[in-house]
Amino acid sequence: MASSNFEKEKQTFLDYVNDNIELLRNAESSFSTLIQSLLATSSELSVSTVTSRLKGRKESIKKFSGKYQSKLEKGKKAYEIKDYITDLIGVRIICLYEKNIQEVGDILRDNLCLIDSTDKSQLIEQTENTFGYKGLHLDMKLDEAREAMPEYSRYKDIVFEVQIRTIIQDAWSVLDHKIKYKKSIPHGLKRRINSLAALFETADREFYSIQEETEKLEKIIKEESKSTDAENEVLNAFHFAKLSETYFPGARLASHKVDALVDEIVKMNQITNGSFEKMVRDNIETIKGYQEILDGKHTLTLYTVIRHILYFCDKSSFAHILYDNQRITFDNWLKNQDSAS
């Protein structure tokens, strides 16, 4: 029975958690797994991590005391503490880009029951001289369909909170919690903190903007016909990827490997897109012939084939693009080819 006696309700809450600790832990795991499954249905989302936790009992009591106790007692209103701790079970979703926050929120709203929503980004943007971390907080419970399923029926009355943030928002939230006396610090120090928060926000938007521009550039390069301007540009990762898809269809390109190899090539020789394509086009069959004599002992990857092509075409500039043992083996094969001809 609810009351307005804090000590009594505090003990009732502690007893509730103690008596249901296994149920709550299982619910936490189940909700986290369910959310990961829901998000996995969208190939367009850029979600970094999904984590969950069960809030500590002391932390829950502290939150209730700070946010609700005085107001409830002033109004002499009976309460149960657990009804006000909607984040006893919390799931945190970290996205790469700010646009993904609403996309994740929409998926959860479509598949679960929304109780309450707090858009911290909107609240901060509407308030002057305020700093803090952004993100979207959703209080949720299972939808009716899942409540009827045997694997979820035990959790039908449990409310949980989902926090959705970007990586940069999450980083700011960690730092934000380390700043002491945020509400009553001197004006000059508060301005500095606001400036820092603005830098994080700018970084978040720039990160997404760069990603958008990268995707646009990739699309343009894939769709463009050959042009003199493009051929005369110094080789970059986008053109390398396009040519690789042309001459190595079906090969899986790892962006970090492409980036590293192109950077290495350009440092050795400011090779252009056009000359690089000509090297690959004119000499790929030679390297494939060399690959056949390796008898599968040393399979050449796409990247190693290109290294051999570059060395074959310009041994002076690309003398060190192969390891010593690779270069010696390849040179011996080339000598044998010359002798045979």
Short mmCIF file of the C-alpha atoms (twelve columns), coordinates in Angstrom:
data_MODEL
# 
_entry.id   MODEL 
# 
loop_
_atom_site.group_PDB 
_atom_site.id 
_atom_site.type_symbol 
_atom_site.label_atom_id 
_atom_site.label_alt_id 
_atom_site.label_comp_id 
_atom_site.label_asym_id 
_atom_site.label_seq_id 
_atom_site.Cartn_x 
_atom_site.Cartn_y 
_atom_site.Cartn_z 
_atom_site.pdbx_PDB_model_num 
ATOM 1   C CA . MET A 1   0.000  0.000   0.000   1 
ATOM 2   C CA . ALA A 2   1.422  3.351   -1.041  1 
ATOM 3   C CA . SER A 3   2.091  5.961   1.621   1 
ATOM 4   C CA . SER A 4   3.833  9.322   2.092   1 
ATOM 5   C CA . ASN A 5   6.315  7.904   4.612   1 
ATOM 6   C CA . PHE A 6   9.722  8.016   2.915   1 
ATOM 7   C CA . GLU A 7   11.477 5.552   5.211   1 
ATOM 8   C CA . LYS A 8   8.683  3.032   4.777   1 
ATOM 9   C CA . GLU A 9   8.604  3.438   0.985   1 
ATOM 10  C CA . LYS A 10  12.393 3.301   0.813   1 
ATOM 11  C CA . GLN A 11  12.366 -0.095  2.549   1 
ATOM 12  C CA . THR A 12  9.498  -1.271  0.346   1 
ATOM 13  C CA . PHE A 13  11.512 -0.375  -2.727  1 
ATOM 14  C CA . LEU A 14  14.638 -2.129  -1.426  1 
ATOM 15  C CA . ASP A 15  12.571 -5.230  -0.647  1 
ATOM 16  C CA . TYR A 16  11.058 -5.131  -4.150  1 
ATOM 17  C CA . VAL A 17  14.484 -5.077  -5.777  1 
ATOM 18  C CA . ASN A 18  15.882 -7.775  -3.472  1 
ATOM 19  C CA . ASP A 19  12.897 -10.059 -4.017  1 
ATOM 20  C CA . ASN A 20  12.945 -9.608  -7.808  1 
ATOM 21  C CA . ILE A 21  16.644 -9.277  -8.551  1 
ATOM 22  C CA . GLU A 22  16.833 -12.366 -10.795 1 
ATOM 23  C CA . LEU A 23  13.680 -11.357 -12.666 1 
ATOM 24  C CA . LEU A 24  15.091 -7.864  -13.226 1 
ATOM 25  C CA . ARG A 25  18.448 -9.192  -14.413 1 
ATOM 26  C CA . ASN A 26  16.748 -11.574 -16.836 1 
ATOM 27  C CA . ALA A 27  14.504 -8.755  -18.049 1 
ATOM 28  C CA . GLU A 28  17.537 -6.538  -18.635 1 
ATOM 29  C CA . SER A 29  19.180 -9.234  -20.776 1 
ATOM 30  C CA . SER A 30  15.956 -9.965  -22.644 1 
ATOM 31  C CA . PHE A 31  15.213 -6.292  -23.420 1 
ATOM 32  C CA . SER A 32  18.772 -5.686  -24.620 1 
ATOM 33  C CA . THR A 33  18.696 -8.736  -26.905 1 
ATOM 34  C CA . LEU A 34  15.265 -7.778  -28.252 1 
ATOM 35  C CA . ILE A 35  16.371 -4.244  -29.076 1 
ATOM 36  C CA . GLN A 36  19.501 -5.467  -30.833 1 
ATOM 37  C CA . SER A 37  17.335 -7.792  -32.925 1 
ATOM 38  C CA . LEU A 38  14.935 -4.974  -33.826 1 
ATOM 39  C CA . LEU A 39  17.758 -2.672  -34.899 1 
ATOM 40  C CA . ALA A 40  19.404 -5.433  -36.935 1 
ATOM 41  C CA . THR A 41  16.395 -5.469  -39.269 1 
ATOM 42  C CA . SER A 42  17.497 -2.122  -40.735 1 
ATOM 43  C CA . SER A 43  20.553 -2.175  -42.983 1 
ATOM 44  C CA . GLU A 44  20.561 1.639   -43.143 1 
ATOM 45  C CA . LEU A 45  21.257 2.231   -39.457 1 
ATOM 46  C CA . SER A 46  24.733 3.065   -38.192 1 
ATOM 47  C CA . VAL A 47  24.621 1.784   -34.613 1 
ATOM 48  C CA . SER A 48  27.908 1.418   -32.787 1 
ATOM 49  C CA . THR A 49  26.937 -0.397  -29.586 1 
ATOM 50  C CA . VAL A 50  23.960 -1.499  -27.504 1 
ATOM 51  C CA . THR A 51  24.611 -1.904  -23.783 1 
ATOM 52  C CA . SER A 52  22.397 -2.393  -20.745 1 
ATOM 53  C CA . ARG A 53  22.579 -2.167  -16.976 1 
ATOM 54  C CA . LEU A 54  20.514 -2.646  -13.824 1 
ATOM 55  C CA . LYS A 55  20.527 0.582   -11.793 1 
ATOM 56  C CA . GLY A 56  21.927 0.351   -8.277  1 
ATOM 57  C CA . ARG A 57  19.486 0.538   -5.372  1 
ATOM 58  C CA . LYS A 58  21.272 3.423   -3.631  1 
ATOM 59  C CA . GLU A 59  21.505 5.333   -6.892  1 
ATOM 60  C CA . SER A 60  17.779 4.805   -7.475  1 
ATOM 61  C CA . ILE A 61  16.874 6.099   -3.997  1 
ATOM 62  C CA . LYS A 62  19.162 9.106   -4.515  1 
ATOM 63  C CA . LYS A 63  17.489 9.902   -7.833  1 
ATOM 64  C CA . PHE A 64  14.017 9.681   -6.294  1 
ATOM 65  C CA . SER A 65  15.013 11.939  -3.394  1 
ATOM 66  C CA . GLY A 66  16.526 14.533  -5.699  1 
ATOM 67  C CA . LYS A 67  13.731 14.658  -8.284  1 
ATOM 68  C CA . TYR A 68  10.464 13.681  -6.626  1 
ATOM 69  C CA . GLN A 69  10.510 13.382  -2.819  1 
ATOM 70  C CA . SER A 70  10.115 17.036  -1.840  1 
ATOM 71  C CA . LYS A 71  7.318  17.692  -4.328  1 
ATOM 72  C CA . LEU A 72  5.372  14.578  -3.326  1 
ATOM 73  C CA . GLU A 73  5.728  15.215  0.403   1 
ATOM 74  C CA . LYS A 74  4.806  18.877  -0.009  1 
ATOM 75  C CA . GLY A 75  1.580  17.776  -1.673  1 
ATOM 76  C CA . LYS A 76  1.105  15.027  0.920   1 
ATOM 77  C CA . LYS A 77  0.703  12.547  -1.904  1 
ATOM 78  C CA . ALA A 78  1.101  8.817   -1.335  1 
ATOM 79  C CA . TYR A 79  3.675  7.139   -3.578  1 
ATOM 80  C CA . GLU A 80  5.661  4.010   -4.333  1 
ATOM 81  C CA . ILE A 81  9.271  4.715   -5.238  1 
ATOM 82  C CA . LYS A 82  9.465  2.038   -7.929  1 
ATOM 83  C CA . ASP A 83  6.771  3.850   -9.917  1 
ATOM 84  C CA . TYR A 84  9.146  6.819   -10.318 1 
ATOM 85  C CA . ILE A 85  12.293 4.873   -11.191 1 
ATOM 86  C CA . THR A 86  11.603 4.182   -14.857 1 
ATOM 87  C CA . ASP A 87  15.290 3.558   -15.554 1 
ATOM 88  C CA . LEU A 88  15.820 0.751   -13.057 1 
ATOM 89  C CA . ILE A 89  16.585 -1.199  -16.212 1 
ATOM 90  C CA . GLY A 90  18.415 0.897   -18.778 1 
ATOM 91  C CA . VAL A 91  19.445 0.185   -22.349 1 
ATOM 92  C CA . ARG A 92  21.854 2.551   -24.067 1 
ATOM 93  C CA . ILE A 93  22.163 2.728   -27.848 1 
ATOM 94  C CA . ILE A 94  25.184 4.539   -29.276 1 
ATOM 95  C CA . CYS A 95  24.805 5.657   -32.898 1 
ATOM 96  C CA . LEU A 96  27.408 7.012   -35.270 1 
ATOM 97  C CA . TYR A 97  25.357 9.918   -36.593 1 
ATOM 98  C CA . GLU A 98  22.823 12.324  -35.128 1 
ATOM 99  C CA . LYS A 99  20.223 11.471  -37.793 1 
ATOM 100 C CA . ASN A 100 20.236 7.863   -36.557 1 
ATOM 101 C CA . ILE A 101 18.799 8.875   -33.175 1 
ATOM 102 C CA . GLN A 102 15.307 9.531   -34.519 1 
ATOM 103 C CA . GLU A 103 15.556 6.529   -36.845 1 
ATOM 104 C CA . VAL A 104 16.289 4.255   -33.883 1 
ATOM 105 C CA . GLY A 105 13.503 5.923   -31.909 1 
ATOM 106 C CA . ASP A 106 11.013 5.276   -34.707 1 
ATOM 107 C CA . ILE A 107 11.909 1.577   -34.854 1 
ATOM 108 C CA . LEU A 108 11.430 1.209   -31.098 1 
ATOM 109 C CA . ARG A 109 8.134  3.101   -31.112 1 
ATOM 110 C CA . ASP A 110 6.850  0.845   -33.889 1 
ATOM 111 C CA . ASN A 111 7.705  -2.349  -32.018 1 
ATOM 112 C CA . LEU A 112 7.354  -1.522  -28.317 1 
ATOM 113 C CA . CYS A 113 4.975  0.432   -26.104 1 
ATOM 114 C CA . LEU A 114 6.085  4.044   -25.518 1 
ATOM 115 C CA . ILE A 115 5.216  5.466   -22.101 1 
ATOM 116 C CA . ASP A 116 7.139  8.736   -22.186 1 
ATOM 117 C CA . SER A 117 9.728  10.491  -24.330 1 
ATOM 118 C CA . THR A 118 12.310 13.148  -23.455 1 
ATOM 119 C CA . ASP A 119 14.260 14.779  -26.267 1 
ATOM 120 C CA . LYS A 120 17.218 16.236  -24.395 1 
ATOM 121 C CA . SER A 121 18.635 17.722  -27.588 1 
ATOM 122 C CA . GLN A 122 15.478 19.752  -28.115 1 
ATOM 123 C CA . LEU A 123 15.349 20.856  -24.481 1 
ATOM 124 C CA . ILE A 124 18.930 22.127  -24.560 1 
ATOM 125 C CA . GLU A 125 18.506 23.907  -27.893 1 
ATOM 126 C CA . GLN A 126 15.416 25.735  -26.570 1 
ATOM 127 C CA . THR A 127 17.206 26.977  -23.454 1 
ATOM 128 C CA . GLU A 128 19.777 29.764  -23.488 1 
ATOM 129 C CA . ASN A 129 23.027 29.529  -21.531 1 
ATOM 130 C CA . THR A 130 22.505 25.856  -20.772 1 
ATOM 131 C CA . PHE A 131 24.969 23.056  -21.228 1 
ATOM 132 C CA . GLY A 132 24.574 19.332  -20.932 1 
ATOM 133 C CA . TYR A 133 24.534 16.178  -22.967 1 
ATOM 134 C CA . LYS A 134 22.056 15.556  -25.725 1 
ATOM 135 C CA . GLY A 135 20.175 12.460  -26.756 1 
ATOM 136 C CA . LEU A 136 16.748 10.875  -26.770 1 
ATOM 137 C CA . HIS A 137 15.351 9.093   -23.702 1 
ATOM 138 C CA . LEU A 138 12.378 6.759   -24.063 1 
ATOM 139 C CA . ASP A 139 10.466 5.099   -21.215 1 
ATOM 140 C CA . MET A 140 9.096  1.872   -22.646 1 
ATOM 141 C CA . LYS A 141 7.506  -1.480  -21.928 1 
ATOM 142 C CA . LEU A 142 6.679  -4.487  -24.021 1 
ATOM 143 C CA . ASP A 143 3.862  -4.189  -26.545 1 
ATOM 144 C CA . GLU A 144 0.712  -6.294  -26.130 1 
ATOM 145 C CA . ALA A 145 1.750  -8.875  -28.706 1 
ATOM 146 C CA . ARG A 146 5.015  -9.648  -26.909 1 
ATOM 147 C CA . GLU A 147 3.395  -9.590  -23.479 1 
ATOM 148 C CA . ALA A 148 1.359  -12.572 -24.621 1 
ATOM 149 C CA . MET A 149 4.450  -14.556 -25.648 1 
ATOM 150 C CA . PRO A 150 5.703  -17.108 -23.086 1 
ATOM 151 C CA . GLU A 151 9.285  -15.846 -23.257 1 
ATOM 152 C CA . TYR A 152 8.233  -12.274 -22.457 1 
ATOM 153 C CA . SER A 153 5.094  -12.671 -20.311 1 
ATOM 154 C CA . ARG A 154 7.089  -12.485 -17.036 1 
ATOM 155 C CA . TYR A 155 8.283  -8.988  -17.943 1 
ATOM 156 C CA . LYS A 156 4.972  -7.444  -18.990 1 
ATOM 157 C CA . ASP A 157 4.781  -5.040  -16.030 1 
ATOM 158 C CA . ILE A 158 8.405  -3.907  -16.137 1 
ATOM 159 C CA . VAL A 159 9.174  -0.447  -17.475 1 
ATOM 160 C CA . PHE A 160 12.649 0.284   -18.829 1 
ATOM 161 C CA . GLU A 161 14.476 3.291   -20.211 1 
ATOM 162 C CA . VAL A 162 16.262 3.493   -23.552 1 
ATOM 163 C CA . GLN A 163 18.891 6.193   -24.032 1 
ATOM 164 C CA . ILE A 164 19.882 6.919   -27.627 1 
ATOM 165 C CA . ARG A 165 22.970 9.031   -28.302 1 
ATOM 166 C CA . THR A 166 25.734 9.537   -30.810 1 
ATOM 167 C CA . ILE A 167 29.304 8.559   -29.948 1 
ATOM 168 C CA . ILE A 168 30.203 12.219  -29.474 1 
ATOM 169 C CA . GLN A 169 27.129 12.924  -27.329 1 
ATOM 170 C CA . ASP A 170 28.061 9.942   -25.181 1 
ATOM 171 C CA . ALA A 171 31.621 11.233  -24.795 1 
ATOM 172 C CA . TRP A 172 30.278 14.628  -23.730 1 
ATOM 173 C CA . SER A 173 27.913 13.019  -21.211 1 
ATOM 174 C CA . VAL A 174 30.873 11.309  -19.528 1 
ATOM 175 C CA . LEU A 175 32.781 14.593  -19.300 1 
ATOM 176 C CA . ASP A 176 29.645 16.503  -18.330 1 
ATOM 177 C CA . HIS A 177 29.199 14.326  -15.249 1 
ATOM 178 C CA . LYS A 178 32.778 15.115  -14.176 1 
ATOM 179 C CA . ILE A 179 32.215 18.883  -14.103 1 
ATOM 180 C CA . LYS A 180 31.514 20.076  -10.562 1 
ATOM 181 C CA . TYR A 181 29.004 22.731  -9.542  1 
ATOM 182 C CA . LYS A 182 27.657 23.282  -13.043 1 
ATOM 183 C CA . LYS A 183 24.640 25.360  -12.029 1 
ATOM 184 C CA . SER A 184 26.315 27.954  -9.831  1 
ATOM 185 C CA . ILE A 185 29.867 28.327  -11.095 1 
ATOM 186 C CA . PRO A 186 31.267 31.781  -12.018 1 
ATOM 187 C CA . HIS A 187 30.008 33.236  -15.275 1 
ATOM 188 C CA . GLY A 188 33.387 33.109  -17.031 1 
ATOM 189 C CA . LEU A 189 33.836 29.425  -16.277 1 
ATOM 190 C CA . LYS A 190 30.275 28.677  -17.348 1 
ATOM 191 C CA . ARG A 191 30.966 30.377  -20.697 1 
ATOM 192 C CA . ARG A 192 33.994 28.133  -21.214 1 
ATOM 193 C CA . ILE A 193 31.934 25.017  -20.526 1 
ATOM 194 C CA . ASN A 194 29.240 26.216  -22.914 1 
ATOM 195 C CA . SER A 195 31.911 26.792  -25.564 1 
ATOM 196 C CA . LEU A 196 33.220 23.271  -25.034 1 
ATOM 197 C CA . ALA A 197 29.720 21.825  -25.346 1 
ATOM 198 C CA . ALA A 198 29.277 23.786  -28.584 1 
ATOM 199 C CA . LEU A 199 32.517 22.299  -29.939 1 
ATOM 200 C CA . PHE A 200 31.220 18.794  -29.268 1 
ATOM 201 C CA . GLU A 201 27.962 19.654  -31.032 1 
ATOM 202 C CA . THR A 202 29.837 21.087  -34.001 1 
ATOM 203 C CA . ALA A 203 32.029 17.976  -34.162 1 
ATOM 204 C CA . ASP A 204 28.927 15.778  -34.203 1 
ATOM 205 C CA . ARG A 205 27.410 17.676  -37.120 1 
ATOM 206 C CA . GLU A 206 30.681 17.913  -39.040 1 
ATOM 207 C CA . PHE A 207 31.272 14.189  -38.628 1 
ATOM 208 C CA . TYR A 208 27.933 13.431  -40.245 1 
ATOM 209 C CA . SER A 209 28.432 16.108  -42.908 1 
ATOM 210 C CA . ILE A 210 31.798 14.597  -43.888 1 
ATOM 211 C CA . GLN A 211 30.211 11.146  -44.065 1 
ATOM 212 C CA . GLU A 212 27.462 12.499  -46.339 1 
ATOM 213 C CA . GLU A 213 29.982 14.196  -48.620 1 
ATOM 214 C CA . THR A 214 32.074 11.014  -48.737 1 
ATOM 215 C CA . GLU A 215 29.068 8.957   -49.811 1 
ATOM 216 C CA . LYS A 216 28.137 11.541  -52.464 1 
ATOM 217 C CA . LEU A 217 31.670 11.541  -53.844 1 
ATOM 218 C CA . GLU A 218 31.763 7.736   -53.964 1 
ATOM 219 C CA . LYS A 219 28.476 7.725   -55.863 1 
ATOM 220 C CA . ILE A 220 29.657 10.379  -58.327 1 
ATOM 221 C CA . ILE A 221 32.901 8.516   -59.038 1 
ATOM 222 C CA . LYS A 222 31.068 5.222   -59.548 1 
ATOM 223 C CA . GLU A 223 28.619 6.789   -61.990 1 
ATOM 224 C CA . GLU A 224 30.931 9.161   -63.861 1 
ATOM 225 C CA . SER A 225 32.252 8.320   -67.299 1 
ATOM 226 C CA . LYS A 226 35.967 8.722   -67.970 1 
ATOM 227 C CA . SER A 227 37.056 12.322  -68.044 1 
ATOM 228 C CA . THR A 228 40.438 13.973  -68.585 1 
ATOM 229 C CA . ASP A 229 40.168 15.808  -65.266 1 
ATOM 230 C CA . ALA A 230 39.529 12.613  -63.311 1 
ATOM 231 C CA . GLU A 231 42.318 10.719  -65.057 1 
ATOM 232 C CA . ASN A 232 44.855 13.457  -64.315 1 
ATOM 233 C CA . GLU A 233 44.037 13.648  -60.614 1 
ATOM 234 C CA . VAL A 234 46.428 12.029  -58.147 1 
ATOM 235 C CA . LEU A 235 45.183 8.570   -57.179 1 
ATOM 236 C CA . ASN A 236 42.772 8.596   -54.256 1 
ATOM 237 C CA . ALA A 237 40.869 5.930   -52.329 1 
ATOM 238 C CA . PHE A 238 37.597 6.511   -54.196 1 
ATOM 239 C CA . HIS A 239 39.104 5.893   -57.643 1 
ATOM 240 C CA . PHE A 240 41.166 2.998   -56.308 1 
ATOM 241 C CA . ALA A 241 37.954 1.366   -55.027 1 
ATOM 242 C CA . LYS A 242 36.176 1.947   -58.337 1 
ATOM 243 C CA . LEU A 243 39.007 0.419   -60.386 1 
ATOM 244 C CA . SER A 244 39.334 -2.485  -57.972 1 
ATOM 245 C CA . GLU A 245 35.655 -3.315  -58.431 1 
ATOM 246 C CA . THR A 246 36.204 -3.236  -62.212 1 
ATOM 247 C CA . TYR A 247 39.265 -5.486  -62.347 1 
ATOM 248 C CA . PHE A 248 38.580 -7.591  -59.240 1 
ATOM 249 C CA . PRO A 249 34.804 -8.131  -59.326 1 
ATOM 250 C CA . GLY A 250 33.417 -9.637  -56.159 1 
ATOM 251 C CA . ALA A 251 36.470 -8.765  -54.070 1 
ATOM 252 C CA . ARG A 252 35.671 -7.382  -50.636 1 
ATOM 253 C CA . LEU A 253 37.331 -4.046  -50.019 1 
ATOM 254 C CA . ALA A 254 38.331 -3.137  -46.476 1 
ATOM 255 C CA . SER A 255 38.329 0.657   -46.225 1 
ATOM 256 C CA . HIS A 256 41.284 0.815   -43.820 1 
ATOM 257 C CA . LYS A 257 43.386 -1.383  -46.139 1 
ATOM 258 C CA . VAL A 258 42.455 0.666   -49.205 1 
ATOM 259 C CA . ASP A 259 43.289 3.872   -47.360 1 
ATOM 260 C CA . ALA A 260 46.664 2.567   -46.163 1 
ATOM 261 C CA . LEU A 261 47.709 1.189   -49.564 1 
ATOM 262 C CA . VAL A 262 46.711 4.299   -51.527 1 
ATOM 263 C CA . ASP A 263 48.563 6.485   -49.032 1 
ATOM 264 C CA . GLU A 264 51.643 4.270   -49.417 1 
ATOM 265 C CA . ILE A 265 51.443 4.367   -53.230 1 
ATOM 266 C CA . VAL A 266 51.092 8.139   -53.415 1 
ATOM 267 C CA . LYS A 267 54.020 8.678   -51.038 1 
ATOM 268 C CA . MET A 268 56.228 6.581   -53.324 1 
ATOM 269 C CA . ASN A 269 54.982 8.107   -56.556 1 
ATOM 270 C CA . GLN A 270 52.363 10.788  -57.271 1 
ATOM 271 C CA . ILE A 271 50.632 8.390   -59.644 1 
ATOM 272 C CA . THR A 272 47.423 9.588   -61.325 1 
ATOM 273 C CA . ASN A 273 44.124 7.757   -61.619 1 
ATOM 274 C CA . GLY A 274 44.627 7.317   -65.358 1 
ATOM 275 C CA . SER A 275 48.178 5.938   -65.154 1 
ATOM 276 C CA . PHE A 276 47.209 3.634   -62.287 1 
ATOM 277 C CA . GLU A 277 44.315 2.182   -64.291 1 
ATOM 278 C CA . LYS A 278 46.589 1.695   -67.328 1 
ATOM 279 C CA . MET A 279 49.133 -0.171  -65.193 1 
ATOM 280 C CA . VAL A 280 46.455 -2.482  -63.834 1 
ATOM 281 C CA . ARG A 281 44.731 -2.989  -67.185 1 
ATOM 282 C CA . ASP A 282 47.936 -3.728  -69.124 1 
ATOM 283 C CA . ASN A 283 49.643 -5.971  -66.566 1 
ATOM 284 C CA . ILE A 284 47.026 -7.799  -64.546 1 
ATOM 285 C CA . GLU A 285 47.261 -10.901 -66.749 1 
ATOM 286 C CA . THR A 286 51.023 -11.074 -66.189 1 
ATOM 287 C CA . ILE A 287 50.563 -11.128 -62.428 1 
ATOM 288 C CA . LYS A 288 47.767 -13.681 -62.728 1 
ATOM 289 C CA . GLY A 289 50.235 -15.861 -64.646 1 
ATOM 290 C CA . TYR A 290 52.732 -15.477 -61.828 1 
ATOM 291 C CA . GLN A 291 50.042 -16.343 -59.285 1 
ATOM 292 C CA . GLU A 292 49.401 -19.664 -61.027 1 
ATOM 293 C CA . ILE A 293 52.952 -20.908 -60.377 1 
ATOM 294 C CA . LEU A 294 52.603 -20.315 -56.639 1 
ATOM 295 C CA . ASP A 295 50.448 -23.482 -56.433 1 
ATOM 296 C CA . GLY A 296 48.166 -21.968 -53.842 1 
ATOM 297 C CA . LYS A 297 50.942 -21.825 -51.240 1 
ATOM 298 C CA . HIS A 298 50.976 -18.042 -51.221 1 
ATOM 299 C CA . THR A 299 47.647 -16.808 -52.527 1 
ATOM 300 C CA . LEU A 300 47.859 -13.207 -53.663 1 
ATOM 301 C CA . THR A 301 45.167 -10.897 -52.357 1 
ATOM 302 C CA . LEU A 302 43.812 -8.004  -54.400 1 
ATOM 303 C CA . TYR A 303 46.210 -5.695  -52.575 1 
ATOM 304 C CA . THR A 304 49.233 -7.950  -53.162 1 
ATOM 305 C CA . VAL A 305 48.397 -8.295  -56.860 1 
ATOM 306 C CA . ILE A 306 48.342 -4.505  -57.174 1 
ATOM 307 C CA . ARG A 307 51.658 -4.251  -55.308 1 
ATOM 308 C CA . HIS A 308 53.211 -6.676  -57.805 1 
ATOM 309 C CA . ILE A 309 51.756 -4.744  -60.754 1 
ATOM 310 C CA . LEU A 310 53.203 -1.453  -59.483 1 
ATOM 311 C CA . TYR A 311 56.619 -3.011  -58.866 1 
ATOM 312 C CA . PHE A 312 56.590 -4.699  -62.285 1 
ATOM 313 C CA . CYS A 313 55.798 -1.404  -64.010 1 
ATOM 314 C CA . ASP A 314 58.194 0.844   -62.086 1 
ATOM 315 C CA . LYS A 315 60.839 -0.998  -60.044 1 
ATOM 316 C CA . SER A 316 62.628 2.235   -59.211 1 
ATOM 317 C CA . SER A 317 59.683 4.075   -57.675 1 
ATOM 318 C CA . PHE A 318 58.093 1.018   -56.092 1 
ATOM 319 C CA . ALA A 319 61.186 -0.902  -55.002 1 
ATOM 320 C CA . HIS A 320 59.913 -1.196  -51.443 1 
ATOM 321 C CA . ILE A 321 56.239 -1.862  -52.085 1 
ATOM 322 C CA . LEU A 322 56.954 -5.606  -51.807 1 
ATOM 323 C CA . TYR A 323 58.652 -7.430  -48.944 1 
ATOM 324 C CA . ASP A 324 62.186 -8.631  -49.711 1 
ATOM 325 C CA . ASN A 325 61.158 -12.288 -50.060 1 
ATOM 326 C CA . GLN A 326 58.242 -11.328 -52.324 1 
ATOM 327 C CA . ARG A 327 60.472 -9.184  -54.504 1 
ATOM 328 C CA . ILE A 328 63.199 -11.876 -54.793 1 
ATOM 329 C CA . THR A 329 60.691 -14.599 -55.694 1 
ATOM 330 C CA . PHE A 330 58.998 -12.373 -58.250 1 
ATOM 331 C CA . ASP A 331 62.282 -11.209 -59.792 1 
ATOM 332 C CA . ASN A 332 63.435 -14.826 -60.177 1 
ATOM 333 C CA . TRP A 333 60.188 -15.697 -61.912 1 
ATOM 334 C CA . LEU A 334 60.579 -12.742 -64.267 1 
ATOM 335 C CA . LYS A 335 64.128 -13.830 -65.136 1 
ATOM 336 C CA . ASN A 336 62.899 -17.322 -65.917 1 
ATOM 337 C CA . GLN A 337 60.198 -15.834 -68.131 1 
ATOM 338 C CA . ASP A 338 62.809 -13.790 -70.018 1 
ATOM 339 C CA . SER A 339 65.023 -16.862 -70.460 1 
ATOM 340 C CA . ALA A 340 62.145 -18.950 -71.714 1 
ATOM 341 C CA . SER A 341 61.247 -16.336 -74.298 1 
# 
